[in-house]
Amino acid sequence: MNPPGLEHLLTCLRFPSVSTDSTRNADVRACAEWLLGKVREMGLTGELHETPGHPVLLAKNKHLVGRRTVLLYAHYDVQPAEPLGEWKTPAFEPTIRDGRIFCRGATDNKGQLMAHMQGLAETLAKHADLPVNLTLLFEGEEEIGSPNLKPFLEQHRDELKCDVVAISDTGMVAPGVGTFTYGLRGIACLEAKVHGPAIDLHSGIFGGAVANPVTAVARLSATLHDAEGRVMMDGFYDGVRPIADWERTAWAALGDGDAEMLELTGSPALFGEPGYTERERRWARPTAEVNGIGGGYQGEGSKTVIGREAFVKLSFRLVPDQNPDVILKRAEAHLRKHLPQGVRLEIKPGHTGMPYLMDPHSTLGTAAQRALKKVFGDKVALIREGGSIPIVQAFKDVLQADTLLLGLALPDCQAHAPNENFPIANFEAGVRLNQALLAELA
């Protein structure tokens, strides 16, 4: 038998709420309006707030003096589903196989969002109230960097005042292991375009006389790291906060991360900055990555041309106390310093987000750990996570509130990839976690 609330989750998943695709704008709004109807059905007051992009949903119970105020954040937008041909079942038609729901957004973030919704619905149905003052904030632009959320927080600062923020948009280290993520890496993105001749040229007639932009981009990209994986930008590691001894001990106790990573990724070997374990590299060390590179002829067979331009897309994952704006300036300086002769460089900065770190042993942190133990048992993992949720630091900056990141995704849930999935058991655990968390925070 399906657990309570599962049908609502399946309905939510059928909305193709892809925020980056303008042809899906109506679907994004339809999903927001459907969620608004659900929060009103459970007895909360709610409304949609317009932004220059997609709407923000705000909902509340009756706020009483003397109770702790909790802001529960989630996002209802999803990544594009492409490449569609790699999905075993249609990307926006949820399918249950082997106890898991396969659908775009199943893990990121609708499964986790709807687990909290079901937890609230059951509590309100039983007690007609919640143990805390609750504010729900659901946005539709997380997958495009939340460009309008920080201005929204600033505009509604008084209305959104809270003691703590709770988010389930992160992962668990293993099935059945409650996981508290107390740190996130920041991010800084850019695209570099290398321009050469005014038009594509015949590589026989002109080859050897003009610089090839594709070759220049390849050489430029190769300057970012040394042979062992260290980032070679001047000043890149300035300000990086060292890993605490207790963190190294706690992370090492989680098991053989190297073996787990090889099995999970299918990589032939691990690679990265020397002197650190794979968990330390992913959770507490900064990186520079080439996310896309291209130029010249891409079709079948040969076409002997020197392309007029080429590009590379870069992202930098950052840790405390790095600043993404500073890193982007240093990245541009590095690329210009190492630009081969005969080409022109154009830099287009992308989205950024600050790294985040809180004390998991604080009063609020220990309350979150107690809630996890109620649901998952005594073993609780305290981790940082390599991904970025830029709005977490925005909550800290604008609302002066720490965020409790209590994830429900498993390492093999394939978020952002074809065949994204979410275990029904994790949905049920998320319902219980919502109820335990609010009780402990109260």
N, C-alpha and C positions, 0 to 999 in steps of 0.2 A: 504494500500500500504506500502511496506517496505521502510524505510528511506534510503537515499543514503549511500553507504558504508556497508550496512548490509550484502550483499552477500559476500563481501571480508572478513568480520568477520567470516561468516559461513565456508568459505573455510579455513581460518587460523585455526579454531577449529578442522577441520578434521585431522590435523596432530597430531598423538599421540606422541608429543614431550616430553616424560617422561625422564628427564635427569638422574635419578638414575638407570635406567634400561639399561644395556649395549646392550640388544637386540634391543633397540629403537634408537641407535645412528644414524642410517641412517635417521630415521624419524625426529630427532632433527635437523640434518643438512638440510634436505629437507625443513623444516619450515623456517630456517634461509635464505636459498637460495630464497625461495618464497618471504619473506619479503624484501630481497635485490632487487628483481625485482620490487616490488611495490614502494620502495623509489626512484628507478631510473626512473620509469614511471612518478612520480610526479615532476621530474626535479631536484632532489637532486643528488649529487655525493656520491656514497657509495661503500663500499667494506667489505668483510668478513676478519677478522683477526683470524688466528689460535691461539689456546692456547693448553696447555697440555690436556684440556678437550674439551668442545664444543665451537664453534666459537662465536666471538663477532662481531656484525654488527655495523659499524660506518658510518654515513652519515652526509652531511653538505649542507647548501646553501652557497652562496658566502658571505664570511665574510667581512664586510665593517668597516672601521675605524669610531669610534664615536658611534657605536651601542652597546647596551648591549648584551652580549653573554649568551645564555641559553643552558644548557645541559639537554636534555630530556631523561630520563632513563626508560626502561621497560624490562621485561623478557618474552621470548617466550617459556620457558620450563614450564612443568606442573607437578603436583603430579601424582603418580600412581592412577589408577581408582579403584583398589580393595577396598572393596569387590564388584565384578561385579554383583553379584546376587541382590544387593540392589538398583541398578539403574532401574528406571521405563522404560527408553529407553536406547539404546546403548550409552556407555560413550563417544565415539568419533564420534557420528553422531548427530550433533546439531539438536534439536527438539524445536519448538516454541509452548508453551502452555501458555495461559492466559497472553500474553504479555511478557513472559520471555523466554530466550534461555537456554535450559538445555544441558550442555555438560561439560566434564572436561576441565578446563581452561577458562570457560566462564567469570567468575569474576576474577580469579587469573591466568594470568594477561592479557589474550588476549582481552577480551572485553574492558578493559581500554586502553590497547595499541592501539587497532584499532580505538577507539574513537579519540585518538590524531592523528593517521594517517589520518583519514578522515578530521579532522579539518585542518590539514596542506594541504591536497590535495585540499580542497575547497579554501583555502586562496591563494595557489599558482596558481590555475586555474583562479582565479579572478584578482589577482594583479601581477602575475608572480614573486613575491618575498614575503618574510615574513618581519614583522616589526622589527625583531631582527636577530642577528647572531645565527643560530641554529646548534647544534650538536646533532644528535640522537645516543644513545648508547643502543643497545638491546643485552642482554646476554642470554645464554642458560643454566645457572647453578645456578640460584637463589634458586631453590628448594632443592639444595644440599649444600647450604651455600656459594655460590659464591667463591669457593676456588681459582680461577684464576683471579678474577676481580681486587683485589687490586694490585697484581703484574702488571697487564695490565695497570692500572691507572698510576703506577709509571713509567712504560716503555714509556707510551705515554703522560706524564704529560704536555708537552708543547702543543701538539696537542689538548689536552682536556681542556686547560685553559678556565675558564668560570667565570661569575659573580654569577651565581646561578644554582642550579640543580632543576628540576621539576620532580615529580614522582606521578603517579596515581596507587597505589598498596595498598591502605588502604581503610577504610570504611567511610560511612556516618552514623550519629547517628539515622537517620530516613528518610523515603522517602521525597524528596523535601527539605531537610535541607542541605545546603552547609556546608561542614565540612573540617576544616583545622587542620591537625594533626601536631603538632609542637614538639612532643616527641615520642620516641619509647623505649621500654624496650630492653636491651641487653640480651644475652643468653650465657649459658655455659652448655655443655652436657658431660655426662660420662656414661660408662657402668661398673658396678661392677660385677665380677664373683666370686662366692664362691665355692671353691673346697673342697671336702671331701674325701671319699674313692676312691681308684683307679678305681673301677668298681661299677655299680649298685649292691646293696646288698639286699638280702631277709630280709624284715622288721621284720619277726618273728624270724629268726635265729640270726640276728645281731642287731635288734632294742633294744635300751637302752645301747648298748656298744660303739657306735660311734655317733658322731654328725651328724645331718641331715642337709645338705646344704640348703634345701628348707626352713626349719624352721629358720635357721640362717639368710637367706635373708629376711624373713618376719620380724624377730626381728630387724634386722639392718635397714630396711626401716622405721619401726615404731619409731626409735630414731630421725628421722629428724624433727618431729613436736611435740609440746605439745598438750594437749587435745583440745585447742582452735584454733590451727592452726598456732601458731608462729613457725618460723624456729629455731631449737635449736642448730645449728652449732655455735661454738665459733667464735665471730667476724663477723657473717654474716651481721649484720645491721650496721657495722662500715662504716662511710662515706656516708650513705644514705641521700640524700638531702631532707629536709622537703618540704612538699607541700605548695605552696604559698597561702596566704589568698584569692587572686583574683581567683586562680584556684578553690579552694573549692566552692566559690560563683558561678562561671561560670558553674561548673559541676552540682551543685545542681539545677541550673535553667533549666537544660535539662529535668527535669521531674523525675518521680519515677523510678529510675534505678533498685531498688530491684524488683519491680513488673515486669518490662520489662525482667529482667534476668531470673526470674522464668518461665515466659511464654515462653521465647526463648529456654531455655535449657530443660524444663520439669523436672527440679530437684525438689524434695519434699521440700527442704529448702536451703537457702544460708548458706555458711560456709566460714570462713576465719579469718584473723588477726583481733582481737578486736580493736575497736576505729576508724574504717574506714568504709566508705560506700563501696558498691561493685565497683563503678567506681574508687574510690581512690585505692582500692586494686588492680584492674586490670591495672590501668594506671600509678600509681606512687609508688607502693610498690613492693618489690622483693618477689619472691616465690621460693619454691622448690617443684618439682612435680615428682612423680613416673609415668613414661610413659609406662613402660612395666615390667613385672615380670614373671618369669617362672622357671621350673625345674621339674624333676621327670616325672611320667607318665601322659600323657595328653589325652589318648584315651578314648573310651567308656568303662564304667564299671570299675572294680577294677583291679589293679595290685599292689600287696603289695611289693613295693620296697622302698629302701632308695636311691634316685638318687645320682650319684656321684658328681653332680655340680648343681648350680642354678645361676640365674642372676637377676639383676635389672638394668633398664635403667632410668637415672635421667636427668632432665633438670632444670636449674635455670634461671628464668627471672629476669633481673637486671635493676636497675635504677641509674641515676646519684647520686653519683660519685663512683659506684662500678666498679671493674675491674674483668673481667671474669677469667683471669689467677690466680688472687689471690683467687677468690671464688673456683676454681677447687682444689687449694692446700688445702684450708680449708675443702673442702668436703672430700678429700682423708684422711686428718688427722682425721676428725670426724668418718669416716667409720672404719678406723683402730683402733681408740680408743674404739669403741663400738662393735668391731667384737667378736662374741661369741667364746668360746674356742673350739678347736677340728677341726677347718676349716682354710683354707688358702684363702686370698683375693687377687684378681687380678683386677687392675684398668686400664681401657682403656679410656683416655680422648677423647672427641668428639669435634665437631665444636664449635666455640665461636664467639661472636659479641659484640661490645661495645654498651652501651645505647646511645641515641641521644636526644639532647634538643636544641632548638633554641628559639629566642625571637619572638613570633608572632606579636609583636607590632613594630618591626623594619620596615624600609622602604620597604624591599622586602616582609615582612609579611603583611603589610597593602595593598600592591599592590595585593597580592594573595587574601586577603579578599574582595577587590573591585571587582575582577574578579568573585569570588563566588557569590557576591550580584547581579552582572549583570545576572547571569544564574538562581540563585535559589531564589532571593529576599533578603530582608534585614536581615533575621534571619540567622546568620552564627555561627556554633558551633566551638569553639576552644577547642581541646581535645588533650590528649596524647593517645597512643594506647598500648595495652598490648603485641602485637606481636613484632616481631623483623625483621628488614631488615638490616642485618649487613653491607651492603655496604654503607648505608647512612653515618655512621661515617667514613668510608673509603674515601668517597668524601670530607668530612671535613678535614681529616688528610692529604690527598695527594693533593687535588686541592684547599684547603682553601676556600671552597664554602659551604654555607648553602643550605639545601634542603627544598623545598616546597612540602609537602605531601598533595595532594588534591584528596581524594579517591572518588570512585563512587560505591563501593560495599555496599549493605544493610546487616543488621545483619543476615537476613535469606537467604543469597545467598549460604550458605553451601560450602564455599571454603574449599578444602581439603577433603570434604565428598562426599558420593554418592549424585547424583542429584544436583550437583553444578549448579547454574543458575545465569543469569544476565538480569535485566529488559531492554527491548528495549528502554524504556524512559530514562534510565540512560546512555545508549549508545548515544542517541541523545543529552542529556545534556552534555556529555563528549566532543562531537564535538564542541558545543558552548563554553564550558569551555576552551578548547585549544585555541580557537580564542580570547576569552576575556583575558586569562592569558597573552598571548604573547603581546597583545595590551597594557595591563596595565604595563607589565615589560618594554616595549619600552619607 
